Amino acid sequence: MSIEILHVKSKDPLQDFSRQIFQILDINEIEQRYSDNYPEGTYFKGKKGNVDIKISHEDDQGFDDWDYWVTVTQHSENLAMIQDIVQKLSRAGYEVYKGRQKDIC
C-alpha cells in the first residue's frame, strides 16, 4: 500500500472543490467526515476500487501558497494511477504539486 500527497491550488470552498475533484476522477462513493486530525476539522473521502482519496485544507509548513491536500491511498502498486490523477487535475485547470510518498507495508 502507498500514500501520495498532492497539493492543489483552488479558491473554491472545500465542499465545492471536493465535489469537483471527485467528479473529475469519476468517484461517486463520497462522504464528509469530521476529525480533529484535519485542518478545520473536516474532510471529504471518496473511494473507487482499490483507491481511497481524502481531500482537506492544506496546513503543511512550507506549503502556504497551496490550498488543499488530495491524499491518494492505493491498496495496490499501480504507479501509473497517480500520474493519471495528476494529469486529469491539470487538464481541468488545477495547479498540482506531487508532494511526498509513503510506502506502508
Phi, psi and omega in degrees: 000142176223157179234129175245137176253119174254135177256131187227141177262134175192141177264002178288151174300155184309313183297315179293316178301313180300315179301317180295316181295314180295326177293315178302320183271004178057047179249122182252341180272093190230145174212148174269136181232160180234134180197138176292349179283351182246144178305136181064008170077005182220151175205168178243140181237135175231154182221137175212113181060234182266020184237131172248136178234129176243137180236127180211171175296148178279137171215018176291136176297136181091356180241035183299334180277355182256146186262324188223151166265139166238104184262122184249117177252120180254131178266011173217166183265070179250087184295331180294335182297318180297314179299322178297318179296314180299317180296318179298317180292320179295316178298331179279359175100006179272142172273125187233134173241123178276109185277238187263161177234142175236132173260130181240128180271000000 
